[in-house]
Amino acid sequence: MPEIIKYHPSHIFAIETMFSFDDVSRRTMSGHDVASGYTLCENETIIACGGVHKMWKGNGEAWLLMSVHAYKMPVTVARYTHRLFETIMADNDLWRIQASVHTTDEQSIKFAEWMGFENEGLMKKFGPDGADYYRFARVV
């Protein structure tokens, strides 16, 4: 049974991703200040981790990193993620959280929409490799 633990930057180095995620990128991501974050794990294996970087009063930037194991339990990960973002918004008095989603990642686009995020538009050459992303936001 998966369990939720408090996020720690070391989780970024322990997660097994489906994409190339080199040490430089992991160090960059683990160095961000996370206002509130959680890790979903099972038997000491990290399934997913995510949270919100607080930008200013009422606003935050959501992030979610899923492991190869997350895709074996999509409903479980979706339910936990939805519940945790609700908790993070309430605990941090956030009325808006936003996220960036790669334009070619159809699964993540559907997931963001299922989570209640709305597509606010295209961000050209936003990614570290110059890729286009969509800006999604959930406003309550």
DSSP file with accessible surface (Angstrom, degrees, kcal/mol):
  #  RESIDUE AA STRUCTURE BP1 BP2  ACC     N-H-->O    O-->H-N    N-H-->O    O-->H-N    TCO  KAPPA ALPHA  PHI   PSI    X-CA   Y-CA   Z-CA
    1    1 A M              0   0  177      0, 0.0    42,-0.3     0, 0.0    40,-0.1   0.000 360.0 360.0 360.0 126.3    0.0    0.0    0.0
    2    2 A P        -     0   0   15      0, 0.0     2,-0.3     0, 0.0    40,-0.2  -0.269 360.0-158.7 -63.0 151.1    1.5    3.4   -0.9
    3    3 A E  E     -A   41   0A 110     38,-3.0    38,-2.6     2,-0.0     2,-0.5  -0.949  12.7-128.0-130.5 153.7    2.3    5.9    1.8
    4    4 A I  E     +A   40   0A  61     -2,-0.3     2,-0.3    36,-0.2    36,-0.2  -0.878  29.4 175.3-103.3 130.4    2.7    9.6    1.8
    5    5 A I  E     -A   39   0A  59     34,-2.8    34,-2.9    -2,-0.5     2,-0.2  -0.870  41.5 -84.6-126.8 163.3    5.8   11.1    3.4
    6    6 A K  E     -A   38   0A 165     -2,-0.3    32,-0.3    32,-0.2     2,-0.1  -0.453  54.1-106.8 -66.9 135.6    7.1   14.7    3.5
    7    7 A Y        -     0   0   21     30,-1.9    30,-0.1    -2,-0.2    -1,-0.1  -0.347  37.1-174.4 -63.5 140.4    9.1   15.6    0.5
    8    8 A H    >   -     0   0  107     -3,-0.1     3,-2.6     1,-0.1     4,-0.4  -0.993  34.6-120.8-133.4 140.7   12.9   15.8    0.8
    9    9 A P  T >> S+     0   0   52      0, 0.0     3,-1.4     0, 0.0     4,-0.6   0.788 109.3  69.8 -52.8 -26.8   15.3   17.0   -2.0
   10   10 A S  H >> S+     0   0   58      1,-0.3     4,-1.0     2,-0.2     3,-0.7   0.767  83.8  71.8 -63.5 -21.2   17.1   13.7   -1.8
   11   11 A H  H <> S+     0   0   25     -3,-2.6     4,-1.5     1,-0.2    -1,-0.3   0.821  87.4  63.1 -64.3 -29.3   14.0   12.1   -3.4
   12   12 A I  H <4 S+     0   0    0     -3,-1.4    -1,-0.2    -4,-0.4    -2,-0.2   0.858 105.5  45.5 -62.9 -33.4   14.8   13.8   -6.7
   13   13 A F  H << S+     0   0   89     -3,-0.7    -1,-0.2    -4,-0.6    -2,-0.2   0.722 114.0  48.9 -82.8 -19.6   18.0   11.7   -6.8
   14   14 A A  H  < S+     0   0   70     -4,-1.0    32,-0.3    -3,-0.2    -2,-0.2   0.647  86.2 102.1 -94.0 -16.3   16.3    8.5   -5.8
   15   15 A I     <  -     0   0    3     -4,-1.5     2,-0.7    30,-0.1    32,-0.1  -0.462  64.1-141.9 -76.5 138.2   13.4    8.6   -8.3
   16   16 A E        -     0   0  113     30,-0.4    52,-2.6    -2,-0.2    53,-0.3  -0.882  25.9-165.5-100.5 107.3   13.6    6.4  -11.4
   17   17 A T        -     0   0   19     -2,-0.7    50,-0.2    50,-0.3     4,-0.1  -0.506  30.1-130.1 -95.0 164.0   12.1    8.4  -14.3
   18   18 A M  S    S+     0   0  122     48,-0.4     2,-0.3    -2,-0.2    -1,-0.1   0.472  92.3  56.9 -85.4  -5.6   11.0    7.3  -17.8
   19   19 A F  S    S-     0   0  110      2,-0.0     2,-0.3     1,-0.0    -2,-0.2  -0.802 103.4 -81.1-124.0 164.5   13.1   10.1  -19.3
   20   20 A S        +     0   0  116     -2,-0.3     2,-0.3     1,-0.1    -2,-0.1  -0.516  48.7 172.4 -67.1 123.3   16.7   11.1  -19.3
   21   21 A F        -     0   0   28     -2,-0.3    -4,-0.1    -4,-0.1    -1,-0.1  -0.761  14.8-162.2-138.2  86.1   17.2   13.1  -16.0
   22   22 A D     >  -     0   0   85     -2,-0.3     4,-2.3     1,-0.1     5,-0.2  -0.093  32.9-102.4 -72.7 169.7   20.9   13.8  -15.5
   23   23 A D  H  > S+     0   0  100      1,-0.2     4,-2.7     2,-0.2     5,-0.2   0.843 119.5  56.6 -62.2 -35.5   22.6   14.8  -12.3
   24   24 A V  H  > S+     0   0   85      2,-0.2     4,-2.3     1,-0.2    -1,-0.2   0.950 110.6  44.4 -62.7 -45.6   22.8   18.5  -13.3
   25   25 A S  H  > S+     0   0   51      1,-0.2     4,-2.7     2,-0.2     5,-0.2   0.902 113.2  51.2 -65.3 -40.3   19.0   18.6  -13.8
   26   26 A R  H  X S+     0   0   31     -4,-2.3     4,-2.8     2,-0.2    -2,-0.2   0.919 110.3  48.9 -64.4 -42.3   18.4   16.7  -10.6
   27   27 A R  H  X S+     0   0  138     -4,-2.7     4,-1.2     2,-0.2    -2,-0.2   0.915 112.0  49.5 -63.1 -41.7   20.6   19.2   -8.6
   28   28 A T  H  < S+     0   0   85     -4,-2.3     3,-0.5    -5,-0.2     4,-0.4   0.954 114.8  43.2 -61.7 -48.7   18.8   22.1  -10.2
   29   29 A M  H >< S+     0   0   42     -4,-2.7     3,-1.3     1,-0.2    -2,-0.2   0.904 112.1  52.4 -67.0 -40.1   15.4   20.8   -9.4
   30   30 A S  H 3< S+     0   0   20     -4,-2.8    -1,-0.2     1,-0.2    -2,-0.2   0.734 102.1  62.8 -70.6 -17.2   16.3   19.6   -5.9
   31   31 A G  T 3< S+     0   0   63     -4,-1.2    -1,-0.2    -3,-0.5    -2,-0.2   0.572  78.5 108.0 -84.1  -8.2   17.7   23.1   -5.1
   32   32 A H  S <  S-     0   0   93     -3,-1.3     2,-0.6    -4,-0.4    -3,-0.0  -0.430  78.6-113.6 -70.7 143.9   14.3   24.8   -5.5
   33   33 A D        -     0   0  143     -2,-0.1     2,-0.6    21,-0.1    21,-0.2  -0.667  31.6-158.3 -78.4 115.4   12.6   26.1   -2.4
   34   34 A V        -     0   0   29     -2,-0.6    19,-0.2     1,-0.2     3,-0.2  -0.881  12.4-165.7-101.4 118.4    9.4   24.0   -1.9
   35   35 A A  S    S-     0   0   45     17,-1.4     2,-0.3    -2,-0.6    18,-0.2   0.896  82.3  -1.4 -66.5 -41.0    6.7   25.6    0.2
   36   36 A S  E    S+ B   0  52A  15     16,-1.4    16,-2.4     2,-0.0     2,-0.3  -0.940  77.6 162.2-154.0 125.9    4.9   22.4    0.5
   37   37 A G  E     - B   0  51A   4     -2,-0.3   -30,-1.9    14,-0.2     2,-0.3  -0.996  13.9-167.3-150.1 153.8    5.8   19.0   -0.9
   38   38 A Y  E     -AB   6  50A  55     12,-2.6    12,-2.3    -2,-0.3     2,-0.4  -0.946  10.7-146.1-137.9 156.9    5.0   15.3   -0.6
   39   39 A T  E     -AB   5  49A   0    -34,-2.9   -34,-2.8    -2,-0.3     2,-0.5  -0.990   8.4-149.3-126.4 134.7    6.4   12.0   -1.8
   40   40 A L  E     +AB   4  48A   8      8,-3.2     7,-3.0    -2,-0.4     8,-1.7  -0.905  31.0 165.1-100.7 123.5    4.4    8.9   -2.6
   41   41 A C  E     -AB   3  46A   9    -38,-2.6   -38,-3.0    -2,-0.5     2,-0.3  -0.933  26.8-160.0-138.7 163.5    6.3    5.7   -2.0
   42   42 A E  E >  S- B   0  45A  51      3,-2.4     3,-1.9    -2,-0.3    -2,-0.0  -0.951  80.7 -12.6-146.1 122.9    5.8    2.0   -1.6
   43   43 A N  T 3  S-     0   0  140     -2,-0.3     3,-0.1   -42,-0.3    -1,-0.0   0.907 129.1 -53.8  51.1  46.3    8.3   -0.3    0.1
   44   44 A E  T 3  S+     0   0  188      1,-0.2     2,-0.5     0, 0.0    -1,-0.3   0.547 112.6 122.9  66.8   9.5   11.0    2.5    0.0
   45   45 A T  E <   -B   42   0A  59     -3,-1.9    -3,-2.4   -30,-0.0     2,-0.5  -0.892  64.3-127.8 -99.6 128.1   10.5    2.9   -3.8
   46   46 A I  E     +B   41   0A  18     -2,-0.5   -30,-0.4   -32,-0.3    23,-0.3  -0.628  28.3 176.9 -78.5 124.6    9.5    6.4   -4.8
   47   47 A I  E     -     0   0A   3     -7,-3.0    20,-2.9    -2,-0.5    23,-0.5   0.846  65.3 -25.7 -91.2 -45.7    6.4    6.4   -7.0
   48   48 A A  E     -BC  40  66A   4     -8,-1.7    -8,-3.2    18,-0.2    -1,-0.4  -0.978  52.6-161.5-162.9 156.2    6.0   10.2   -7.4
   49   49 A C  E     +BC  39  65A   2     16,-2.3    16,-3.3    -2,-0.3     2,-0.3  -0.987  23.9 140.7-144.3 150.9    6.9   13.5   -5.7
   50   50 A G  E     +BC  38  64A   8    -12,-2.3   -12,-2.6    -2,-0.3     2,-0.3  -0.982   6.7 149.4-171.4 175.9    5.5   16.9   -6.1
   51   51 A G  E     -BC  37  63A   1     12,-2.0    12,-2.3    -2,-0.3     2,-0.4  -0.959  41.8 -72.1 173.9-157.1    4.4   20.1   -4.5
   52   52 A V  E     -BC  36  62A   1    -16,-2.4   -16,-1.4    -2,-0.3   -17,-1.4  -0.998  20.7-147.3-136.2 131.1    4.1   23.8   -4.8
   53   53 A H  E     - C   0  61A  38      8,-2.7     8,-2.8    -2,-0.4     2,-0.4  -0.890  30.3-129.8 -90.8 119.2    6.7   26.6   -4.9
   54   54 A K  E     - C   0  60A 103     -2,-0.6     6,-0.3     6,-0.2     3,-0.1  -0.605  27.6-179.1 -74.9 124.5    5.1   29.6   -3.3
   55   55 A M  E     -     0   0A  65      4,-2.2     2,-0.3     1,-0.5     5,-0.2   0.887  61.6 -41.0 -88.6 -51.3    5.6   32.6   -5.7
   56   56 A W  E >  S- C   0  59A 157      3,-1.3     3,-2.5     0, 0.0    -1,-0.5  -0.928  95.7 -32.8-163.4 179.5    3.8   35.3   -3.6
   57   57 A K  T 3  S-     0   0  148     -2,-0.3    37,-0.1     1,-0.3    36,-0.1  -0.160 129.2  -1.2 -50.8 123.5    0.7   35.6   -1.5
   58   58 A G  T 3  S+     0   0    0     34,-0.4    38,-2.0    35,-0.2    37,-1.9   0.324 115.9  92.8  83.4  -7.1   -2.0   33.4   -2.9
   59   59 A N  E <   +Cd  56  96A  18     -3,-2.5    -4,-2.2    35,-0.2    -3,-1.3  -0.958  43.7 165.4-127.5 141.3    0.0   32.1   -5.9
   60   60 A G  E     -Cd  54  97A   1     36,-1.7    38,-2.2    -2,-0.4     2,-0.6  -0.969  32.8-124.6-148.2 160.9    2.1   29.0   -6.4
   61   61 A E  E     -Cd  53  98A  40     -8,-2.8    -8,-2.7    -2,-0.3     2,-0.2  -0.939  29.7-145.8-108.5 117.3    3.8   27.0   -9.1
   62   62 A A  E     -C   52   0A   9     36,-3.5    38,-0.4    -2,-0.6     2,-0.3  -0.558  17.9-177.9 -82.4 148.0    2.9   23.3   -9.0
   63   63 A W  E     -C   51   0A  27    -12,-2.3   -12,-2.0    -2,-0.2     2,-0.3  -0.988   6.8-176.8-143.9 149.5    5.3   20.5   -9.9
   64   64 A L  E     -C   50   0A  59     -2,-0.3     2,-0.5   -14,-0.2   -14,-0.2  -0.966   6.0-169.7-149.3 129.5    5.0   16.8  -10.2
   65   65 A L  E     -C   49   0A  12    -16,-3.3   -16,-2.3    -2,-0.3     2,-0.4  -0.985  12.3-164.0-123.7 117.8    7.6   14.2  -11.0
   66   66 A M  E     -C   48   0A  37     -2,-0.5   -48,-0.4   -18,-0.2   -18,-0.2  -0.844   8.6-140.5-106.7 142.8    6.5   10.6  -11.6
   67   67 A S    >>  -     0   0    0    -20,-2.9     3,-1.1    -2,-0.4     4,-0.6  -0.351  35.2 -98.0 -88.6 174.1    8.6    7.5  -11.6
   68   68 A V  G >4 S+     0   0   35    -52,-2.6     3,-0.5     1,-0.2     4,-0.2   0.802 124.7  59.9 -61.0 -26.4    8.4    4.6  -14.0
   69   69 A H  G >4 S+     0   0   44    -53,-0.3     3,-1.3   -23,-0.3     4,-0.3   0.743  89.3  70.1 -75.3 -24.0    6.3    2.9  -11.2
   70   70 A A  G X4 S+     0   0    2     -3,-1.1     3,-1.4   -23,-0.5     7,-0.3   0.841  90.2  61.1 -62.9 -33.1    3.6    5.5  -11.2
   71   71 A Y  G << S+     0   0   86     -4,-0.6    -1,-0.3    -3,-0.5    -2,-0.2   0.630  95.7  61.8 -73.6 -11.0    2.4    4.4  -14.6
   72   72 A K  G <  S+     0   0  156     -3,-1.3    -1,-0.3     1,-0.2    -2,-0.2   0.582 115.9  30.8 -85.5 -12.9    1.6    1.0  -13.1
   73   73 A M  S <> S+     0   0   36     -3,-1.4     4,-2.4    -4,-0.3     5,-0.2  -0.389  70.4 156.0-141.1  58.9   -0.9    2.6  -10.7
   74   74 A P  H  > S+     0   0   76      0, 0.0     4,-2.5     0, 0.0     5,-0.2   0.857  74.3  50.3 -62.0 -37.5   -2.4    5.6  -12.5
   75   75 A V  H  > S+     0   0   83      2,-0.2     4,-2.5     1,-0.2     5,-0.2   0.936 111.8  48.1 -67.8 -43.4   -5.6    5.8  -10.5
   76   76 A T  H  > S+     0   0   49      2,-0.2     4,-2.5     1,-0.2     5,-0.2   0.944 113.9  46.4 -61.0 -48.2   -3.9    5.6   -7.2
   77   77 A V  H  X S+     0   0    3     -4,-2.4     4,-2.8    -7,-0.3     5,-0.2   0.923 112.4  51.3 -62.2 -42.7   -1.4    8.3   -8.2
   78   78 A A  H  X S+     0   0   13     -4,-2.5     4,-2.6    -5,-0.2    -1,-0.2   0.926 111.4  46.8 -61.5 -45.2   -4.2   10.5   -9.5
   79   79 A R  H  X S+     0   0  159     -4,-2.5     4,-2.2     2,-0.2    -1,-0.2   0.925 114.7  45.8 -64.8 -46.1   -6.2   10.2   -6.4
   80   80 A Y  H  X S+     0   0   34     -4,-2.5     4,-2.6    -5,-0.2    -2,-0.2   0.931 113.9  49.7 -62.0 -44.4   -3.3   10.9   -4.1
   81   81 A T  H  X S+     0   0   11     -4,-2.8     4,-2.6    -5,-0.2     5,-0.2   0.930 110.7  49.0 -62.1 -45.7   -2.1   13.8   -6.2
   82   82 A H  H  X S+     0   0   62     -4,-2.6     4,-1.9    -5,-0.2    -1,-0.2   0.943 113.3  47.0 -59.6 -47.2   -5.6   15.4   -6.3
   83   83 A R  H  X S+     0   0  135     -4,-2.2     4,-2.1    -5,-0.2    -1,-0.2   0.905 112.6  49.7 -62.5 -41.6   -6.0   15.1   -2.5
   84   84 A L  H  X S+     0   0   30     -4,-2.6     4,-3.0     2,-0.2    -1,-0.2   0.896 108.6  50.7 -70.1 -38.0   -2.5   16.5   -1.9
   85   85 A F  H  X S+     0   0   12     -4,-2.6     4,-2.5     2,-0.2    -1,-0.2   0.890 109.5  52.3 -67.2 -34.9   -2.9   19.6   -4.1
   86   86 A E  H  X S+     0   0   77     -4,-1.9     4,-2.2    -5,-0.2    -2,-0.2   0.940 112.3  46.0 -60.3 -45.6   -6.2   20.3   -2.3
   87   87 A T  H  X S+     0   0   50     -4,-2.1     4,-3.2     2,-0.2     5,-0.2   0.922 111.9  50.5 -64.1 -45.3   -4.4   20.1    1.0
   88   88 A I  H  X S+     0   0    3     -4,-3.0     4,-1.8     1,-0.2    -1,-0.2   0.922 110.7  49.3 -61.3 -43.8   -1.5   22.3   -0.2
   89   89 A M  H  <>S+     0   0   10     -4,-2.5     5,-2.5    -5,-0.2     4,-0.3   0.933 115.9  42.8 -61.9 -44.8   -3.8   25.0   -1.5
   90   90 A A  H ><5S+     0   0   75     -4,-2.2     3,-1.1     1,-0.2    -2,-0.2   0.936 114.7  48.8 -67.2 -47.2   -5.8   25.0    1.8
   91   91 A D  H 3<5S+     0   0  111     -4,-3.2    -1,-0.2     1,-0.2    -2,-0.2   0.764 119.1  39.0 -65.7 -27.4   -2.7   24.9    4.1
   92   92 A N  T 3<5S-     0   0   36     -4,-1.8   -34,-0.4    -5,-0.2    -1,-0.2   0.268 107.0-120.6-108.1   9.9   -0.9   27.7    2.2
   93   93 A D  T < 5 +     0   0  108     -3,-1.1     2,-0.4    -4,-0.3    -3,-0.2   0.912  52.9 166.6  50.4  50.8   -4.0   29.9    1.5
   94   94 A L      < +     0   0    9     -5,-2.5    -1,-0.2    -6,-0.2   -35,-0.2  -0.812  28.3 178.7 -98.4 133.2   -3.4   29.7   -2.2
   95   95 A W  S    S+     0   0  109    -37,-1.9    45,-2.5    -2,-0.4     2,-0.4   0.504  75.3  36.7-105.6  -8.5   -6.1   30.8   -4.6
   96   96 A R  E     +dE  59 139A  45    -38,-2.0   -36,-1.7    43,-0.2     2,-0.4  -0.980  56.3 175.7-145.0 130.5   -4.1   30.0   -7.7
   97   97 A I  E     -dE  60 138A   0     41,-2.1    41,-3.2    -2,-0.4     2,-0.3  -0.991  14.5-168.3-127.1 141.4   -1.6   27.3   -8.6
   98   98 A Q  E     -dE  61 137A  20    -38,-2.2   -36,-3.5    -2,-0.4     2,-0.3  -0.862   4.7-170.6-126.1 160.8   -0.1   27.1  -12.1
   99   99 A A  E     - E   0 136A  16     37,-2.9    37,-3.1    -2,-0.3     2,-0.5  -0.988  20.0-129.1-148.9 154.0    1.9   24.5  -13.9
  100  100 A S  E     - E   0 135A  34    -38,-0.4     2,-0.4    -2,-0.3    35,-0.2  -0.914  24.5-173.0-106.1 133.1    3.9   24.1  -17.2
  101  101 A V  E     - E   0 134A  14     33,-2.2    33,-3.4    -2,-0.5    -2,-0.0  -0.994  29.1-113.7-130.9 128.6    3.1   21.2  -19.4
  102  102 A H  E >   - E   0 133A  48     -2,-0.4     3,-1.6    31,-0.2    31,-0.2  -0.308  26.3-126.8 -58.7 137.0    5.0   20.2  -22.6
  103  103 A T  T 3  S+     0   0   29     29,-1.9    -1,-0.1     1,-0.3    30,-0.1   0.732 107.3  49.0 -63.2 -21.8    2.9   20.7  -25.6
  104  104 A T  T 3  S+     0   0  105     28,-0.3     2,-1.5     1,-0.1    -1,-0.3   0.475  83.8  96.4 -97.2  -0.9    3.5   17.1  -26.8
  105  105 A D    <>  +     0   0   59     -3,-1.6     4,-2.1     1,-0.2     5,-0.2  -0.604  45.5 171.1 -92.0  79.6    2.8   15.4  -23.5
  106  106 A E  H  > S+     0   0  114     -2,-1.5     4,-2.5     1,-0.2     5,-0.2   0.860  74.5  55.0 -58.1 -39.1   -0.9   14.4  -24.1
  107  107 A Q  H  > S+     0   0  117      1,-0.2     4,-2.2     2,-0.2    -1,-0.2   0.926 110.2  45.4 -63.7 -42.7   -1.1   12.3  -21.0
  108  108 A S  H  > S+     0   0   31      2,-0.2     4,-2.7     1,-0.2    -1,-0.2   0.863 110.5  54.4 -69.8 -34.1    0.0   15.2  -18.7
  109  109 A I  H  X S+     0   0   15     -4,-2.1     4,-2.3     2,-0.2    -2,-0.2   0.952 110.9  45.3 -63.0 -46.6   -2.3   17.6  -20.5
  110  110 A K  H  X S+     0   0  137     -4,-2.5     4,-2.5     1,-0.2    -2,-0.2   0.894 113.0  51.5 -63.0 -39.8   -5.3   15.2  -19.8
  111  111 A F  H  X S+     0   0   47     -4,-2.2     4,-2.2     2,-0.2    -2,-0.2   0.929 108.7  50.0 -64.4 -45.6   -4.1   14.8  -16.2
  112  112 A A  H  <>S+     0   0   10     -4,-2.7     5,-2.5     1,-0.2     4,-0.2   0.919 112.3  47.9 -59.3 -43.3   -3.9   18.6  -15.6
  113  113 A E  H ><5S+     0   0  105     -4,-2.3     3,-1.6     1,-0.2    -1,-0.2   0.915 109.8  51.9 -65.0 -40.2   -7.4   19.0  -17.0
  114  114 A W  H 3<5S+     0   0  142     -4,-2.5    -1,-0.2     1,-0.3    -2,-0.2   0.870 105.2  57.3 -63.1 -32.8   -8.7   16.2  -14.8
  115  115 A M  T 3<5S-     0   0    4     -4,-2.2    -1,-0.3    -5,-0.2    -2,-0.2   0.500 126.9-101.0 -76.8  -3.9   -7.1   17.9  -11.8
  116  116 A G  T < 5S+     0   0   40     -3,-1.6    23,-0.3     1,-0.3     2,-0.3   0.585  75.7 141.1  96.2  10.1   -9.1   21.0  -12.6
  117  117 A F      < -     0   0   14     -5,-2.5     2,-0.4    -6,-0.2    -1,-0.3  -0.622  39.4-146.2 -84.7 146.3   -6.4   23.1  -14.3
  118  118 A E  E     -F  137   0A 150     19,-3.1    19,-2.1    -2,-0.3     2,-0.5  -0.919  20.1-113.9-113.4 142.0   -7.3   25.2  -17.3
  119  119 A N  E     -F  136   0A  69     -2,-0.4    17,-0.2    17,-0.2     3,-0.1  -0.602  30.9-179.2 -74.5 118.2   -5.1   25.8  -20.3
  120  120 A E  E     -     0   0A 101     15,-3.5     2,-0.2    -2,-0.5    16,-0.2   0.508  52.4 -72.4 -97.7  -7.3   -4.2   29.5  -20.3
  121  121 A G  E     -F  135   0A  29     14,-0.7    14,-2.7     2,-0.0     2,-0.4  -0.767  55.1 -52.0 142.7 175.2   -2.1   29.5  -23.4
  122  122 A L  E     -F  134   0A  84     -2,-0.2     2,-0.7    12,-0.2    12,-0.2  -0.677  30.5-159.1 -89.9 134.1    1.1   28.7  -25.2
  123  123 A M  E >   -F  133   0A  37     10,-3.8    10,-2.1    -2,-0.4     3,-1.0  -0.915  22.2-143.6-111.8 101.2    4.6   29.6  -23.9
  124  124 A K  T 3  S-     0   0  166     -2,-0.7     8,-0.1     1,-0.3     7,-0.1  -0.438  75.0  -4.8 -70.7 136.6    6.9   29.5  -26.8
  125  125 A K  T 3  S+     0   0  167      5,-0.4    -1,-0.3    -2,-0.1     7,-0.2   0.815  88.6 139.6  52.2  39.0   10.5   28.3  -26.3
  126  126 A F    <   +     0   0  101     -3,-1.0     6,-0.2     5,-0.9    -2,-0.1   0.845  40.5  86.0 -79.6 -37.5    9.8   28.0  -22.5
  127  127 A G  S >  S-     0   0    8      4,-2.6     3,-2.2    -4,-0.2     6,-0.0  -0.144  91.4-107.5 -68.5 162.3   11.6   24.7  -21.9
  128  128 A P  T 3  S+     0   0  138      0, 0.0    -1,-0.1     0, 0.0    -2,-0.0   0.738 124.4  46.9 -61.5 -19.8   15.4   24.4  -21.1
  129  129 A D  T 3  S-     0   0  121      2,-0.0    -2,-0.1     0, 0.0    -3,-0.1   0.265 127.1 -99.1-102.5   9.0   15.7   22.9  -24.6
  130  130 A G  S <  S+     0   0   30     -3,-2.2    -5,-0.4     1,-0.2    -4,-0.2   0.557  73.7 150.8  85.9   9.9   13.7   25.6  -26.3
  131  131 A A        -     0   0   19     -6,-0.2    -4,-2.6    -7,-0.1    -5,-0.9  -0.339  48.4-109.0 -75.1 155.4   10.5   23.5  -26.4
  132  132 A D        -     0   0   58     -7,-0.2   -29,-1.9    -6,-0.2     2,-0.3  -0.613  37.0-174.3 -83.4 144.3    7.0   24.9  -26.3
  133  133 A Y  E     -EF 102 123A  49    -10,-2.1   -10,-3.8    -2,-0.3     2,-0.4  -0.930  21.0-125.8-132.8 158.4    4.9   24.5  -23.1
  134  134 A Y  E     -EF 101 122A  70    -33,-3.4   -33,-2.2    -2,-0.3     2,-0.6  -0.809  19.9-132.5-100.0 146.7    1.3   25.3  -22.1
  135  135 A R  E     -EF 100 121A  41    -14,-2.7   -15,-3.5    -2,-0.4   -14,-0.7  -0.889  27.3-173.9 -96.3 118.5    0.6   27.3  -19.0
  136  136 A F  E     -EF  99 119A   0    -37,-3.1   -37,-2.9    -2,-0.6     2,-0.3  -0.887   2.3-175.8-109.6 146.9   -2.1   25.6  -17.0
  137  137 A A  E     -EF  98 118A   4    -19,-2.1   -19,-3.1    -2,-0.4     2,-0.5  -0.998  21.0-154.0-144.0 147.8   -3.7   27.1  -13.9
  138  138 A R  E     -E   97   0A  32    -41,-3.2   -41,-2.1    -2,-0.3     2,-0.5  -0.988  20.6-175.4-119.3 117.6   -6.2   26.2  -11.2
  139  139 A V  E      E   96   0A  91     -2,-0.5   -43,-0.2   -23,-0.3   -44,-0.1  -0.965 360.0 360.0-119.1 129.1   -8.0   29.2   -9.7
  140  140 A V              0   0  112    -45,-2.5    -2,-0.0    -2,-0.5     0, 0.0  -0.821 360.0 360.0-121.5 360.0  -10.4   28.9   -6.8
